[in-house]
Amino acid sequence: MTTPHHGIAVIGAGLGGLALARVLHVHGIEAAVFDLDASPAARSQGGMLDIHDDSGQEALRAAGLHEEFLARVHAGGQATRVLDQHGAVRMDEPDVGTGGRPEIDRGELRDLLLDSLPQGTVRWNVKVTGARPLGDGRHEVTLADGSAFTTGLLVGADGAWSRVRPLLSSAEPAYTGVSFVEADLLDADARHPVSAGVVGGGMLFALGAGRGFLAHRESDGSLHVYAAVEAPEDWLDGIDFADTEAAKAAVLKEFDGWHESLTALVTDADGALVPRRIHALPVGHRWDRVPGVTLLGDAAHLMSPFAGEGANLALLDGAELGLALAALPGDTEAALAAYEARLFPRGETSAADSARNGAMLFRADAPQGLLDMFAAHEG
């Protein structure tokens, strides 16, 4: 049986992998994208994203999708509220429509990218188990069903626990010291009006020492909440998330003495709580040039979410890789070298910002650090 061959194989149909495939398509270059999800609708894509004018939006311009993106943004989503643990409002900035970081539902953005690709570009329900070099920049990729394919260019867009990364780097994500517990409050204006008022029209930061509630209003009127706790890596293991009421009680023990309007973001949550440890690759993660393979997005520079850069960098990585390949047809190695020369310093800067912001958000005098940061930006 002949082993299938793809000139460009992208592992992962997240935002970065799709942006790469779209920019290549715009330039008449075919790519095959492989994703382990059974279908585009197999799971929720998460909450709102703020897409930055100097990164994520630049990628969407390169993809020819910027106008369609603007038609889908969530009006009012750039509003920001900062509270202390006693529920006192320390900052309340409305969205006046002039900010450079409009919000969009992650699922809508993914659908925009997916719908811009030729039918069949993404192969669903394909789990990559490993890859090995064949020489001359070619690789063989093995799949969970026992099959394999070869490729002339292998791109790891497969996230934190990338199966492609070991071809380039021995680095692995490490726990950052912060864990999230995610919750949702549905139809908030009608069913949870107090919480809706606390969160406001955009993003909420309610912060204290080593703790915080981060929340945002979604385009469907729900509230998505992250209870953030500086905790040992095994803290979540001691909570039974199959028992939602017991899980709520365990999480709220970490917020003893906080104002009830804030603890209600967990107490009144609809549905199960979802635990998530925050991991990151080392700041400044990079690798030596290896023929025929590269990484983008979280596979390349996984960082904490505290600079809001992860999705934006994934989009920009994908677009810039596509543009580099289109600009240097027939010289893949030169294109990869040019792409990585921009990728590495950009990722290092954002990862350092994320780590610094994570420490600042939950310091002893929180939320003062965040207020100082906002004041400095305005100045």
ABEGO torsion letter per residue (X at the ends): XBBBBBABBBBEABAAAAAAAAAAAAAGBBBBBBBABABAAABBAEBBBBBBAABAAAAAAAAGAAAAAAAABBBGAABBBBBBAAGBBABBBBBAGABABBBBBAAAAAAAAAAABBBGABBBGBBBAEBBBAEGGBBBBBBAAGBBBBBABBBBAAEAABAAAAAABABBBBBAGBBBBBBBBBGAAAABAAAAAAAEABBBBBBBBGBEBBBBBBAAGBBBBBBBBBBBAAAAAABBAABAAAAAAAAAAAABGBBAAAAAAAAABBEBBBBBBBBBBBBGBBBBBBBGBBBBEAAABBBBAAAGAAAAAAAAAAAAAAAAAAABBGBAAAAAAAAAAAAAAAAAAAAAAAAAAAAAAABAAOAAAAAAAAAAAAX
